[in-house]
Amino acid sequence: MQETSAISKDPNTTQIVYSTKTYDRLIGLVYKTRGILFDSIDEYFSENNRDRVLNAYYPTVIIGNHVEEGDVPALAVIYRAIQPKIKFAIPAREDILKKNFLVKEFRPKGTLKLIFGLIDKTNLIPALLRYIGCFPVKRPFRDNARELLKSGELRNMVDQEWNVLVEKVTSGRNLFLFPEGTFNQDGYLNQIKRGVYFIRTKIKDVHFISFTLTYDYISAKKTQLHIAYGETFDISENASSDEVTNTVKETLGKNYVATSGNLLSMILMRLGTETAVGKETLFRRLQNFANEIKKKGKKSMFPESCSTLIWKKPSNIS
């Protein structure tokens, strides 16, 4: 990768792209769909943030852990807490911005297939996503990493994608970014985390804010979403790639929220299917334990080995 000097982004000289009423209304429209996916949404701010506001002055990169497609309406929730209102650049899968995405992705049947098909024909979703700042990025680490490695094209493709992100920021937008990703079995996790280092080396005075999404799939009929916000932090210009990776890892990993459902998931996965304790009894005890945690403080921290298991969706939950 060719090294270049970092770009210093002065808000006084850069044309910042502030949001408009139409932009805010469209994100508000996405926010209103939250009830389709979620039973409830709880937000957690640090004790020092009594105003419950995320100060994201340009240039800022807001990073979070990517869990599932439900993260999209979650971003609409997060946007409501951000000040000042600056338009965002949001990297998205290429196929989401193409025609017939709903039918191909969810493979609905019956009436739902007809409804999704009609929505796809209008091309409404790609148009809406592009307007609010989504732009397509390739997924070489998920789709064809081996072929790209053999041909020697993988590094160039990764560099091109991260250059696009830098261009979006230097054009006056802030950036939403999921450094972790979900497809980490073939190298995606490592490369995306190192991408934060790439952005840091290209934009001299960039700031970072973190958020951590915790999904509880079994405490209610619908998924319960918990969003824990971190504080604004900077990364040293002299930080190495590994140091940046560890900073991102620690920042995202320390704010998972303890829920009775996630604690139950963790214990059941560790115990396996055979246990002498009835599931109802176990779940009730965990609910009491989770309530005690909430009394002591809304946000609970876990060591990495524990938090990884807590937020992960159990394989036996449909």
N, C-alpha and C positions, 0 to 999 in steps of 0.2 A: 504494500500500500504506500503510495507516495505521500510523504509528510509535507504538510503546509502549515503556515503560521496560523494561530488562532485569530478569529475575527472578533473585534471588540464591538459589541452592539450598544450604542449610545441611544437611549430612548428619545433624546432630544433631536437626534439626526435621523433616526429610523421612522418611517411612516408606519406607525402602529395601526393595526386593523381592529378597531373597536367594534363591538357588536352593534347590531341595529335592532329595532323593535321587531322586525320580521324574523330575524335570527333568534331572538329570545323566545318569540312565540312558537317557533317550530321546535325548539328544544323543549319548551313547555308542553308541546303536543306529545313528544316522546315521553316526557315525565308522566303524563296522564295515563299512559298505558301500563304503568307499573303494577296496577292491581291485577292485570292479566297473569303476570308471572309470580308476583310476590304476595304472601300473606301479610307481611309487615316489613318495614324498613326502619332500622334504628341507626342513628349517626352518633359517633363518639369523637369528641374533641379533647385535646390535651387540657390539663388543669390550667395552664397559662392562657389558654384561648377562651376567655369568658365571653367574647363577642361572637363566638362560633362562626368565624369568617376565615377563609383561606386567602391570604394576601398574595396574589400571583402577579406581581408587577413584571412587565416585560424586560428581559426575556426569561420565561419560566418554563420548565419541563415538569409536568405532573406525572409521577410514575406510580403504577399500581400493579398488583398481581392479577394475572389473567386467569379466570376460572372457567367461564363458559360464555355462550352467546348472550346470556342474561346480563353480561357486563355492559351492554350497550345502553339499556335504560338506566343502569346504575350510574353511568357517566352523566346522564341528565340530572340525576339527583345531586351529584357532586358539583355540577356547574352552578347550581343555585347558591352554593356557599362561597363561590369564588368572587373576589373583588380585586381590581376593577374588571369590568366586563370586556374582555378582549376575545376576539374570535380564536378558535383553536384549529390546529391541524391534527387530524386523527388518522393514523395509519390503519388500514382495513384490508382484509383479505380481498384478493382480486375478484373472486366469484361473487362476493356480496354485492359488488357494484355492477354485476352483469345481469342480463335478462334471465328470467325464469329461476331466480335464486330460491324463492320460497318453496316451489314445487320440488326442485332438485335437492334442497337441503333437508326438508322435513318429510318429504314423500307422503303427503296427506292422502286420505281416501274419502270417498263419498262427497258430501256437501263441502267439507273443508277444502278438498282438492279443487273444487270449482271456484270457491272464494279466493284461494291463493292464486289460482290461475288467472283470475280476473285482475287481481292486484298486480301480478307480474306483467300482464299485458299493458297496463298503464305506465309501467316503468317509473312508478311513483317513488318507490323505496330508494333506488339508486340516485334519483334526482334529489330527494330529500337529504340523503346521506352526504352527497357531494356538496350540497349547499351549506350544510353545517360544518364542513371541513374535512370529511373523510376523503382519503385518496388511496388508490390501490397500491399494495406492496406485494411482491412475489413472496412465495413461501418455499424457497429452495430446501430448507431443512426438513420440511414435512413431505414434500412431494417427490423430489428427484435428487436428493443429496448425493447419492452414490454416483449417478451419472455425471453430475456436475463436478464431483471430486475427481473422477477419472479423466474428464476432459480438461481439468484445470481451470474451470470457469467459476467455481464456487466463490472464491475470494473476491473476484471482480464483481460478481453479482451482489454480494453482501456490501461491498464498498459503495456500489451504485445506489443501493437502497438507502444506506445511511446518509449519503450525500443529498438525497432527495429530502430527508428529514431536516437536515441542516438548512437547506434552501427554504423550506417552509418557515422555519424560525426566523431566518434572516429577512424574510419578506414581511415581517411584522406580526406574525401570529405566535401565540404560545403553543405548546405541544402536549397532547395527551399521549402517554406511552406505557405499554405493558412490557417491561424489560424481561419478565420471567417467561411468559408464554405458557402454553399447556403441552405442547408437543416436544417434550424434552428427552425422548428416548434416542434421538439421532443427532444430538448436538445443538438443537435449537436453543435450549436454555442458556448454555454457555455463550453462544454467539450473540444472542440478544442482550445479555448482561454487558458484554464487552462493547456493545453498541452505545451504551451510556458513556463509556470512556471516549468513544469516537466523537460524540457530540460535545463532550467536555473539552476535548482538544481543539475543536473547530470553533467554538463560541466561548470567548474568554470570560465574560461576566455572567454566564447563565446561572440561574438559581434552580433549586429542585424542591418539590413538595411531594410527599408520599401519601398514599391511601392504601388501606388493606381491606379487601373484601372477604368476608366470612359468610359462607352459605350454610344454613341449617335446613337439612332436607327432611327431617323426621319429627320435628316438634309440632308441626301443624300440617294441614292438608296441602297447603302450598308452601313453597320455599320461603324461609325467613332470611332476609338479607341484613347483615351488619356491616357498616362502613366505619372504619376507624381512621381518623386523619392524623397524620404526623405534622411536625412543624417544618417550616422552611429551613433548608440546610444547603450549604455550599460544599463543593468538592474541590480540594486543593489543586491548583494548576500543576503541581509537581507529583500528584498521586499517580502511581503506576496502574496499569490495566487491572492487575490482580487486586490492588487496594480499592479501586472503584467498584469492582465486582463484589468484594466483601462488604463494602459500604451499602450497596443496593440490597444485597442479601440480608444483612442485619436489619436494615431499615424496614423492609417489607415483612420480615419474619417475626418482629417483636410485637406486632399490634393485632394479632389474631384474637378474636373475641371468644370467650368460653361460653358455650351454651349447653344445655342438658342433652340436646340431640347430638352435638358433635362429640361430647364426652362419651356418650353411649356408643357412638360409632367407633371411637378409638378403642374402647375397652372390648367391644365385641370383635373387632378385627384382631385384637391381640389374643383373646381367649379362644377364638374360633367358634364353631357352631355348638360345641358341647360345653355346657356350664351348669353347675348345680343351682345357681341362682336364677329364679324366674325373671324373664325379661321385664315384666311389669314392675316387679319389686326393684329391679336394678334401675329401671328408668325413673321410678319415683324417687329413689335415693339420689340419683344424679340431678334430678330437678331441684331437690332440696339443697344439694351442694352448689349448683349453679346460682340459686337464689342467694345463698350466703356470699358468693363471689360478687354478685351485683351490689349487695349491701356495702361491701368493703370498697368497691370501686367498679365503675362501669366497664373499665377496660382491664383485661387480664393478660399478663405476659407469660409466655411459655418458652422453654428452651427449644432450640431448633428441632431436635429429634421428636419432641412431643407435638409442637405446633404443626408440623408437616402432616402428621396423622390426623390431627383434630379437624383441619379444614377440608381434608380430602373426602370426596363423596364415596361412601361405601359401595362396593361393587354389587351388593344385593339390593340396593335401593333403586327402584325404577324411576 
